[in-house]
Structure formats: C-alpha cells, structure tokens
Amino acid sequence: MTVSISELSNHTYIDRKLSMTLDSTDAFEGPEKLLEIWFYPNVQSIPDGTKTLRSIAFEKWIHILELVKCQVLSMKKAEKMDAFLLSESSLFVFDHKLTLKTCGTTTTLFCLEDLFRIVKEDLGWDFSCEGKNHPYKAFYSRRRFMFPLKQRSIHKNWSDEVEYLNSFFCFGKSYLVGRLDQANHWNLYVTETNTDLKTYEDEYPDDDETLEILMTGLEPSKSNQFVVSRESSDVDNCGSDDAGHVLGLRTTQATKLDSVYDNVRNVSIQHDAFAFTPCGYSSNVVMDGQFYYTLHVTPENGWSYASFESNVPVKHVSKNSQDNIEVMKRVLDVFRPADFCLTFFVRNIANDNFGRLMKLCDEVPGYSKKDKIIYDLDDYHLLYLRYARIPEKV
C-alpha cells in the first residue's frame, strides 16, 4: 500500500492560508489528550438515522475546535467517516461516535459543554442524567505530560481533569496505569456503558479494537526524517502551492508510513499528511471508508515523541497475513524510540490479537519489558505494555 500525488488534490476541505503560515517553532508537548465519545453503540441505534454527527454543519465543528484551541488544516470525507487533520493532531467523526486527539496546550475537555448542546439542538439527542450526561460510552486518556505546568487550566494535572469529567458525565471511573514513580505512566477515564441506548445488535459485536503506541526518545537519525525545509527547491514540480501537504506526502512515502498495513484485501485508502515548519508531522489514513490510523510526531531533541493510533482490523485488511505485532514492529522501525508504551482496547478478550499481544513479553527485539497490566473495564478489556530499549554494548 502506497499513497500517490493524487492525494494532494482530493481534499473535501483545505485551509491553504493556515497551511502556508502555520509554524511549530514553539511547539513542545507531544503526548496527546485523547477523547472518544460513543453517543450510540452503532448507527442502527440512532433514533432518527437521517440526523447524525456527520449532519452537523462544518462551521460548528470549527467552533468546537476553537474551544479546544486548534484549527482545521484539511478534511477528507470517506464513506462512513470524516477525517480532520488539525493544527494539533486529528478529529474523526462517524455517524454515532467521534475521536478527538490533540497535542500541545490544547483544552480538549472544554469542548464538551458546547458539543453536547449542539447534538441536542441539531440532532435531538438528549443524554441527560441527574444533571449530567450519560452517552453510550466515553473515554479520555493521555500519557503523563512532559511539561504539565505549561498546560492550560484543568489540564495541568490529572485530578483536576477527572473532577471536571465527573461533573459532566455520570458513572465515570479513573485509572492510573503503570508505575506512579515513573515519568511515563498512562491515565485513563472511562464511563459505564449505557446499555439502554443499544436498540440494535451489531452484526460483528466483538470486532471493535484500538491499538495505540506512544513513543519517546526517538533515535536522532529517525527523528530527523521529520525535520523539513520549505525552500522552493524542496517543493517544486509538485503541482501544488501548499508546501505543508506536499512535504507531508513526501515524508509519508520516504518513511513508508503508508505501508504499515498489508492491504491484501485491496480496500480503499485515503491519505492526508502535513509536515510542519521547522519540524513535526501529522498524518491520517482512512481504510475501507470506515477505519483509520493516525500518526503524530514532535521530533525535537530532548523531548522527541511520536504516537500511532489505529482502529484498523488488521486481520480483515490483510486477509489474516498480518497481526498487530507485525504492525507494532513496523512502527517501531520507523522511530526507534528509547521507550514506548502500547495500549490495546478490545471488546472480546478472546480476540486473537489480544491473546498474541499478551504473550508478547520479551519478544520485542532490542527492548526489555517493564510493565504488563490487564484491566477488565465493563464491556471492554485493556492491555497495557511498556518497554525500554536495551543499551547497545560498546
């Protein structure tokens, strides 16, 4: 699977002015805040199927993202989702759910009030519960920040974020995953499943899975791949005046991040990437019109960071020729981090990928396992693994 130059001309929306002027010189915090809200368990359970999240006007998504302190660089519509590439990471909007991932000093949780107001006014969706909200399921997670005191407001510390979430959602639980005395533990907030909203059984109820790999201390020779120049000689003959997207495409091709998955089934692919000035990279890849994987890189020496997140069912797109262990190895080969944690969410603990990852242990070449934790979270299961690179012998 590779992407071509045609991907530069098929955006549903693109802000060329922002793309040409955006500067990442002052960017510092790579680890993202990840908010995922399932308003309903599936499309079929939506009361009025003619009104969904994708029916909300584009301008209102702009407003929601302004509350988060980020902007839309570009957007691509797929069959079952809209993929937004942001000035700080990504937003994926499905008919019944959304995933918002933002880095830097964004105020991710401050969009919640207006988001739920808009879905109530525009779609007639009301999730009121004792003065709070109870959608089908909500998740919020993040790795421990590198520079927490530079965050805004409640995002400076986890306890304030949890207090804010508890004031907004019913039946939420907070978890600190990993060692408290380590600088790279992972935080998770999840609400109890609102089973009353499930009026239709999924055709494949156990197939929902999300893989996330969070990497720090990137090998300099690898992180330098994401430091780019916008000199005219670097972007000539590309048929576009948008250097950020042109160089994003070139970076994707050079690093082979368009070949993370073996697309044996030959499903459709839509790609959108951006290379920031003077450094940094974001990419969205939509497969089969309904699955995504996204990458974000802050390559600065001293606090280099990269993240990979995917809900792609690897066995489906590869026709069983690939698994998530192979996906992980390909991602690690691009970045060669000094330390990484892997999280894997799945509905069914009997999921083959879950079982294989649980047995991974010390089988990651060049790395030693530091943590292995398994959580039973209502109707989901979480596997958390953390590894550190083994120093090379002199």
C-alpha positions in Angstrom: 0.0 0.0 0.0 1.5 3.3 -1.1 0.0 6.8 -1.5 0.3 8.9 -4.6 0.5 12.6 -5.6 -3.2 12.5 -6.4 -3.9 12.6 -2.6 -3.0 16.3 -2.7 -5.9 17.2 -4.8 -8.9 15.3 -3.4 -9.5 17.1 0.0 -13.1 17.9 0.9 -11.7 21.0 2.7 -8.3 22.6 3.0 -7.2 25.8 4.6 -4.4 26.9 2.4 -3.7 30.1 4.2 -3.3 28.2 7.5 -1.2 25.5 5.8 1.2 28.1 4.4 1.6 30.1 7.6 1.5 27.5 10.4 4.7 27.4 12.4 5.6 24.8 15.0 8.7 26.6 16.4 7.1 27.0 19.9 5.6 23.5 20.0 6.8 21.4 22.9 4.3 18.9 24.2 3.9 15.8 22.1 1.8 13.5 24.3 -1.9 13.9 23.3 -5.1 14.2 25.1 -7.4 11.5 23.6 -11.2 11.9 23.9 -13.5 9.3 22.4 -17.3 9.5 22.7 -19.7 6.9 21.6 -23.1 8.6 21.6 -24.7 5.4 20.4 -23.3 1.9 20.1 -23.9 1.7 16.4 -25.5 3.6 13.5 -28.7 1.5 13.7 -29.4 2.5 17.3 -29.6 6.3 16.4 -33.3 7.3 16.9 -33.5 9.2 13.6 -31.0 7.8 11.2 -31.4 10.9 8.9 -29.6 13.0 11.5 -26.2 12.0 12.7 -22.9 13.6 13.8 -21.9 13.9 10.2 -25.1 16.1 9.7 -23.6 18.8 11.9 -22.5 21.9 9.9 -18.8 22.2 9.2 -18.8 25.7 10.8 -20.0 24.2 14.1 -17.0 21.7 14.1 -14.8 24.8 13.6 -16.4 26.3 16.7 -15.9 23.2 18.8 -12.3 23.0 17.8 -11.8 26.7 18.6 -12.8 25.9 22.2 -10.0 23.2 22.1 -7.5 25.8 20.8 -6.8 24.2 17.5 -7.7 24.7 13.8 -8.6 22.6 10.8 -5.8 22.2 8.2 -7.7 19.9 5.9 -10.5 17.4 5.9 -11.4 14.3 3.8 -14.8 12.6 3.7 -15.0 8.9 3.4 -17.9 6.5 3.1 -18.6 6.2 6.9 -16.4 8.9 8.5 -14.9 12.4 8.2 -11.2 12.7 8.9 -10.0 16.1 10.0 -6.3 16.9 10.1 -5.7 19.6 12.7 -3.1 22.1 13.6 -2.7 19.9 16.8 -3.4 16.3 15.7 -6.7 14.9 14.5 -10.5 14.5 14.7 -12.5 11.6 13.3 -16.3 11.9 13.1 -18.5 9.0 12.4 -22.3 9.0 12.4 -22.6 7.7 16.0 -19.2 8.5 17.6 -16.1 10.7 17.4 -12.5 10.6 18.3 -10.6 13.8 19.1 -6.8 13.7 19.6 -4.9 16.9 20.4 -1.4 17.7 21.5 0.4 20.8 22.8 -1.5 23.0 25.2 -5.0 22.3 23.8 -8.0 22.4 26.1 -9.7 19.3 24.9 -12.3 18.9 27.6 -13.6 22.4 27.3 -15.4 21.5 24.1 -17.8 19.1 26.0 -20.5 21.6 27.0 -21.0 23.0 23.5 -20.6 19.6 21.9 -23.5 18.1 23.9 -25.5 21.3 23.4 -25.1 21.1 19.6 -26.0 17.4 19.4 -29.1 18.1 21.4 -30.2 21.2 19.5 -29.3 20.0 16.0 -29.9 16.2 16.3 -32.4 15.9 19.1 -30.0 13.7 21.1 -30.5 14.1 24.8 -28.3 12.2 27.2 -29.3 14.0 30.4 -28.8 12.0 33.6 -29.2 13.6 37.0 -27.9 17.0 35.7 -25.0 15.3 33.9 -24.7 13.3 30.7 -24.7 9.5 30.0 -23.9 8.7 26.4 -23.3 5.1 25.4 -19.6 5.2 26.3 -16.9 7.9 26.8 -13.1 7.5 27.1 -10.5 10.1 27.9 -6.8 9.2 28.2 -3.3 10.6 28.0 0.3 9.7 28.8 1.8 11.7 31.6 2.8 15.1 30.2 6.5 16.1 29.8 5.7 19.7 30.8 2.5 19.6 32.8 2.8 23.1 34.3 2.8 24.6 30.8 -0.7 23.1 30.2 -3.8 25.3 30.5 -6.3 25.3 33.3 -7.5 21.8 34.4 -5.1 20.1 32.1 -2.2 20.8 34.4 -2.9 17.8 36.5 -4.9 14.6 36.2 -7.0 15.0 39.3 -8.5 18.3 38.0 -9.3 16.7 34.7 -11.1 13.9 36.5 -13.0 16.3 38.6 -14.2 18.1 35.5 -15.1 14.9 33.8 -17.1 13.7 36.8 -19.0 17.0 36.8 -20.0 16.3 33.2 -20.5 12.5 32.9 -22.5 10.0 35.0 -20.8 6.9 36.3 -17.1 7.6 35.4 -14.1 5.8 36.7 -10.4 6.9 36.7 -7.3 4.8 36.4 -3.6 5.4 36.6 -2.0 2.7 34.5 1.7 1.9 35.1 4.1 2.9 37.9 3.3 6.1 39.8 7.0 6.7 40.4 7.8 6.7 36.7 7.6 9.7 34.4 5.7 7.8 31.7 2.6 6.3 33.2 -0.7 6.5 31.4 -4.0 7.9 32.7 -7.5 6.7 31.7 -11.1 7.8 32.4 -14.0 5.7 31.2 -17.7 5.8 31.8 -20.0 2.9 32.4 -21.8 1.6 29.3 -25.3 3.0 28.9 -26.9 -0.2 27.6 -30.3 1.4 27.4 -29.1 3.1 24.2 -28.4 -0.2 22.4 -31.6 -0.9 20.4 -29.8 -2.9 17.7 -27.3 -5.7 17.9 -24.1 -5.2 16.0 -23.5 -7.6 13.1 -19.9 -8.1 14.3 -20.1 -7.0 18.0 -16.6 -8.2 19.0 -14.6 -6.6 16.2 -14.0 -3.2 17.8 -10.3 -2.8 18.7 -8.0 0.1 19.2 -4.2 -0.1 19.2 -2.1 2.9 20.4 1.7 3.1 20.6 3.2 6.1 22.4 7.0 6.6 21.9 9.6 8.8 23.5 13.3 9.4 23.0 13.3 8.8 19.2 16.6 7.8 17.7 18.1 11.1 16.2 18.6 9.6 12.7 14.9 8.6 12.7 13.5 11.8 14.2 15.5 13.9 11.6 13.2 12.4 8.9 10.5 14.8 10.3 12.6 17.9 10.1 11.9 19.6 6.8 12.7 22.8 4.8 10.1 24.7 2.8 12.7 26.2 0.4 11.2 26.4 -3.1 13.6 23.7 -4.3 12.0 21.2 -1.9 8.5 21.6 -3.2 8.9 22.3 -6.9 7.2 20.2 -9.6 4.5 19.0 -7.1 1.6 20.8 -8.8 0.6 22.5 -5.5 1.3 25.7 -3.7 0.7 24.0 -0.3 4.2 23.1 0.9 3.0 21.5 4.2 0.8 18.9 2.5 3.3 18.4 -0.3 6.1 17.7 2.2 3.8 15.7 4.3 3.1 13.4 1.4 6.9 13.1 0.7 7.6 12.3 4.3 5.0 9.6 4.3 6.4 8.0 1.3 10.1 8.3 2.5 9.3 6.7 5.9 7.0 4.1 4.4 4.3 5.1 6.9 1.8 4.4 4.1 2.8 0.7 4.3 2.2 -0.1 7.9 -0.6 -2.4 6.9 -0.6 -5.1 4.3 -3.6 -4.2 2.2 -4.1 -7.7 0.8 -7.9 -7.2 0.5 -7.2 -4.0 -1.6 -9.6 -1.8 0.4 -9.9 1.8 -0.5 -7.4 4.2 1.0 -7.5 8.0 1.7 -4.4 9.7 3.0 -3.8 13.2 4.4 -0.5 14.3 5.8 1.2 17.6 6.8 4.8 18.5 7.5 5.2 21.4 9.9 7.8 24.1 9.9 10.5 23.8 11.2 9.7 20.2 12.3 6.8 17.9 13.1 4.4 15.7 11.2 0.8 14.6 11.3 -1.0 12.0 9.2 -4.5 10.5 8.8 -5.0 7.3 6.8 -8.6 6.1 6.2 -9.0 2.5 5.1 -12.1 0.9 3.6 -14.0 4.2 4.3 -14.5 3.4 7.9 -11.2 2.6 9.7 -8.3 4.9 10.4 -4.7 5.1 11.6 -3.1 8.3 12.6 0.5 9.4 13.4 1.8 12.5 15.1 5.5 13.4 15.6 7.3 16.0 17.5 11.0 15.3 16.7 12.8 17.9 18.9 15.9 16.5 20.6 15.4 16.3 24.4 11.6 15.7 24.2 11.1 13.8 21.0 7.8 11.9 20.8 5.7 10.0 18.3 2.3 8.4 18.5 0.5 5.8 16.4 -3.2 5.1 16.9 -5.4 2.7 14.9 -8.8 1.0 14.8 -7.9 -0.9 11.6 -8.9 -4.6 12.0 -5.5 -5.9 10.8 -6.7 -9.5 10.1 -9.5 -8.1 7.9 -7.4 -5.9 5.6 -4.5 -8.3 5.4 -6.7 -11.4 4.9 -5.0 -13.0 8.0 -1.5 -12.5 6.7 -0.5 -9.9 9.3 -1.2 -9.2 13.0 -0.8 -6.3 15.4 2.7 -7.5 16.5 3.9 -7.0 12.9 2.2 -3.6 12.8 4.0 -2.6 16.0 7.4 -3.8 14.7 7.0 -1.7 11.5 6.1 1.4 13.5 9.0 0.9 15.9 11.4 0.5 13.0 10.4 4.0 11.7 11.1 5.7 15.0 13.4 3.5 17.1 12.2 5.0 20.5 14.1 4.7 23.7 10.9 3.9 25.5 7.3 3.1 24.4 4.0 2.0 25.8 1.4 0.1 24.0 -2.3 0.0 24.8 -4.8 -2.3 23.2 -8.6 -2.0 23.8 -10.9 -4.8 22.7 -14.4 -5.8 23.4 -13.8 -9.6 23.4 -10.9 -10.8 25.5 -10.9 -13.9 23.3 -9.8 -11.6 20.4 -6.8 -13.3 18.7 -4.8 -10.1 18.6 -5.3 -9.6 22.4 -4.0 -13.1 23.1 -1.0 -12.6 20.9 -0.1 -9.3 22.4 -0.5 -10.7 26.0 2.1 -13.3 25.1 4.5 -10.7 23.6 6.5 -10.2 26.8 10.2 -10.1 25.9 9.9 -10.9 22.2 10.4 -7.3 21.0 13.9 -7.3 19.5 16.2 -4.7 21.2 13.7 -3.9 24.0 13.0 -5.2 27.5 9.6 -5.3 29.1 9.0 -3.0 32.1 5.2 -3.3 32.7 2.4 -5.6 31.7 -1.1 -4.7 33.0 -4.5 -6.0 32.1 -7.8 -4.3 33.1 -11.4 -5.5 32.8 -13.3 -2.4 32.1 -17.0 -3.2 32.0 -17.5 -4.5 28.4 -14.0 -3.7 27.3 -10.6 -5.1 28.1 -7.4 -3.2 28.2 -3.8 -4.4 27.8 -1.0 -2.1 28.7 2.6 -2.8 27.9 5.7 -0.7 28.4 9.2 -1.3 27.0 12.6 0.3 27.2 15.3 -0.1 24.6 18.3 -2.3 25.7 21.5 -0.2 25.6 23.8 -1.4 22.9 27.1 -2.9 24.1 30.1 -0.8 23.4 
